[in-house]
Amino acid sequence: MNFPFNVYLLALVSAATVTAMSLPLWCAWCRRTGHMDDPGHRKIHHTPIPLAGGLAVLTGLAIPLVCGAAVLYFHLFSFSTQNLALSHGLDRRGVELSAILAGAVGMVLLGGCDDRHELRPAFKFGGQLLIALLVAAAGARITLFVHSQIFSYAATILWMLTLVNAFNFMDNMNGLGAGLGAIGAWCFAVIAAVDGQYLVVLLALLTCGALLGFLPFNFPKATAFLGDAGSHLTGYLLAVLAILPHFYTAANPRPLAVLSPLLILAVPLGDLVWVVALRWRLGKPVYLGDNNHLSHRLVRAGFPPVRAVLLIWLLAAVCGALAMAL
């Protein structure tokens, strides 16, 4: 079945629109409640910036998703073949999708608490672990051809924790985290669309659209930041999108395709490995921030911050194109 392009387009545009429309409201709420990123150590902005990005991206993801599910559940429109397919997919993966949405809310709440109160690393890690366990228990798990439930749970939780922290580390310049998230989500959408995995495509396009709706407010000049809430959410969603597609099936036996997520997410993963290894070698705590990320090194090499971000986006897009070629 060829899924209609207009439904995919609706998911992308609706998520971007809801995010863009909700962001000023969330910014006003942040100013009223003091949920702001103040200037300080290792920060280049000179005035307080609302930490509204994570809340707006979650809104852009959740509202179209819930509205779409309600349309199908309550039969608000006459059913076409595609509507029946979506309804069947929602029934089959409803628990999984509900857990994914609950996990997204949990990541925003956890990251928001960290933005506000600077949580201890152990507490923050514990919260990430519980959310990853919830999603794995709902059925979104990695297998890698290993028939062991213990391995599946362990691999899934490790993967999700890695991606959440990779994006948390990588979100260190205007537009960088949101742009990388949008590129990654788009690549997962294309890969899933080729194989007709329409629910995965829709979730990926909602993620991509929500991040694109936020990006004009964050790049090149920022009037709002993702904050830890937004970087947690972005890393979490990209980790989930890497798990959901069936890269290898009996109909399409492509062993190398399982490497696609690693290629799509090569930039944040590579940056994470580099900075953790460097901090370890220097005897510093791995969770302690520094200026040794790829973006910082490009700026020290003479690139203006905007060009450094654009270059990293280009590198991520090239890696994503290679993944799609697999």
N, C-alpha and C positions, 0 to 999 in steps of 0.2 A: 504494500500500500504506500503510495506517495502522499506524505502528509502535506496539507496545504500551506504554502509559504505565508499566506496572510495571517495565520494563527501564530507562526513563529515571529513575524514582524510585530504583531500586536503585543506579544510578550516582551519583546525588546523595547518597544516604544512606550508601553504603559509603565514599565519599571523605571525607565529614565524620566518620564514625565512626573510620576508620583514622587520620586526622589527629589527632583528639582523643585517641585511645588512645596514639598514638606520641609526642605532645608531651611528656608527663612523662618519658619515657625519654630523649628528646633533650635536655630541660632538665638531667637528671642528668648526661648526657654533657658538656654545655657547662660545668657547674660543675666537673666533674672535670678537664676539659682547659683551663679558663680561657677558654673561648670566650664571653666576657661583654661587655656594653656597660657600661662604667664611667661614673659621673657625671662631668660635665665641662662644657666650654664649650658654650653654647646647648642644654644638656640640662636637662630639668626633673625627672628622676628622681634620687633621692638614694642609692639602693643599686644594686649591679651587677645587671643583668637578663640572663638567658640569651638568646643570639642563636639560638634554636632554631626560629623560625617557618619559615624557608625549608626546613630539613630536614624538618620535620613536614608541610608542604604538599606537598613533593615526594613524601614517603612516601604521603600520602593520594591523590595522583594516580597514582603508579606502580604500587602494589600492586593496586588494582582493575583498572587497565588491563592489566597483565601477566596477572593471573588470568583476566580475561575473554578475552584473546587465547589463553591456554592452553586454556580450555574449548572454544573454537571449533576450534583447531588439532588437538587430540587427540580431538575428537568425544566429549567426556565426557557429553553429554546428547543425547537424541534430537533430531533436527533438525526444527524447525518452519520455516514460510516465513520468519519473521523471522531465525531462526538461519542459514538459507541465505543470506539477504540480507546479514547481518553478515559471514559467512564470505567471501562474494564481495567485499564492500567491503574486508575486511581483506587479501585476496589482491591486490586492485587497488591499494590504497594502503598496503600493509605497509611498503615501504621509506620512504615519506614519514612514516608514523607512528613508525617506528623512529628516523628522524633527528630528529623533533620531541622524542621522549623523550630521546634522546642530548643534544640541545641544552638541554633542561631541566636535565639533570644537569650539563652544562657551565656553565650560568648559575649554578647553586647553588655549584659549586666556585669559579668566578671571583669571585662575590660574597662567598663565605666567606673566600677569600684576602684580599679587600679589607677585610672586617671585621677580620681578624686582623693584617694587615700594612700596611694603607693603601697600596695599590698606586699607582704613578704613573699619572696620567690616561692617558698614551699607551699604557701597557701594558694597562690595563683596557679602553680603547677597542679596542685590537687584538684582545683576547680576544672582545669582543662581536662584532667584525667577522667573525672566523673562524667563530663559531657561526652567525651570520646567513647566511654564505656556505654553510655545510653544509646548512642547512635549505632555502635557495633551490636548491641543486644537487639536492636530493632531490625537488624538484617543487612545493614550496609557494611559489608566486610570484605577484606582482601583475602584471596585464597592462594594465588600464585601456584596452582596445580598441586598444593600440599593438602592432603585430606586429613586435616587435624583442626578441630575447633579451637584448641588452645593456641595453636600457631596463628589461626585466622584472627582471633581476638587480639593477640599480642602485636601482630603486624599492623592491624588497623589502628590500634591505639597509638603505637609508636609513630606511624605515618601522620596521623592527625596532629599529635603534639609537635612533631617536627615542622609541619607546614604552618601551624598557628604561630610558632615562635620565629620561623623564617620570615614571615610577613611582618611580624612585630619588629624584628630587627631591621628589615629592609625599608620600612616606612620612615625614612629619615630626611626626605626632601619633598618639596611640594610636588604632588602628582605622582610620585614614584610608586607607592604601594597601590593606589587606586588604578593607575595605568597598567601595572603588571597584572593585577587581578582581572581587569577587563580583557586584556590580551589572552590570558590563560583560559578564562571562561569562554571566550569566543572560539578558541581552538578546540576545547572539549565539546562545544556545541556542534562544530563542523564534523568532528569525528563521529559523534553519536548520530548526527543526521544522515550520514552516509549509510549507516547500518539500520536506519529506521527506528532508533531508540528515542521516540518522540518525547516521552516524559523527561528523560535526561536532557534532551535538547532544550525543552521549555525551561527547566530549572537553570540550565547554563545561560540561556538568553536573558532570563530574569536577573541573574547575577550580573551578567555583562551590562545590561541596561541600567540597573541600579547604580553600578559604579560609574558608568558613563554620565549618568544624570548628575552625579556629584562632582565629577572631574572639572568642569568649568569653574567651580567655586574654589578649587584647590590648586589649579595650575593655569598659567604660570605664577600668578599671584594668589595667595591663599586668603580667603575670607572665612574659611572654616577648615578644620583639621579632622582627619579620621580619628585620631587619638588611639589609645589602646583598644577601646571598644570597636572601632572600625577596623584596625589591623587584625585583631582577634577574629572578627567576623569574616574578613576577606580570606585570611589563611584557612579558616575552618571551611568556608564554602568551596574553596579550590581543592582542599583535601577531599571533601565529599564528592566533588565532581570528578576527581581522579579515580574514585572507587566505584561509582555507579555504573559507568559504561562497561559493556562486555567487549573488551578489546580482542578476545580470542573466543571464537565459537566454532561449532562443528561445521557450520556453513561457510565460515571464513576463517580457516585455520592459519593464523598469522602469528607465529611465536614472537617475532620481533615487536609486534604491536604492543605488547605489555610494557615495553620501554617508553611508550608515548608519554605517560605522565611525567616521567623523569626528564624527558626533553622539554616538554611544555613548561615545566617548573624549574628548569635548570638554573636560571638566574638567581631566584631567591634561595634555592637549595645550595648552590655553589657559594653564594655570599655567606650563608649561615655556616657552612663547613669551614670556610676561610677564617672568619672572625673568631669562631669557637676555637679552632686549632691555634690561632695566633694568641688568643688570651690564655689558653692552656699553657702554651710554651713560655709566655711571659709571667706565668704564675698569678694571673688575675682571675677573679671569679668570672665564669663564662656568661653570667647574666648582667654583668656591669657594662653599661654602654660606653662606646668610644667612637673615634673618628677614623676607623680603619675599614669601613665598608667600601664596596666598589664605588659607590657614588662619591664618597669623600676623596678617594684616591684619584678619581677622574678630575675633581675640582682642583686638587693639589697639583695635578699634571697640567693645569692651565685651562680646563674647560669651564665656562660659566655654568652655574647650576642648572639652568634650563637646558643647555645643550647636553650636559651630563645625563640628565633624565631622559632626553630624547634618544641618546645613544643607547642607554640601557633598555629602553622600550624596543628599539630596533633589534638589539641582540635577542631579546625575548621573542620578538616576532619571527626572527630567523629560526630560532630553536623550535618554535611552534610549527613553522612550516615544515621543518624536517620531521617532526612528530607526525604531522598529517600525511606526509609522504610514506610513512611506514604502514 
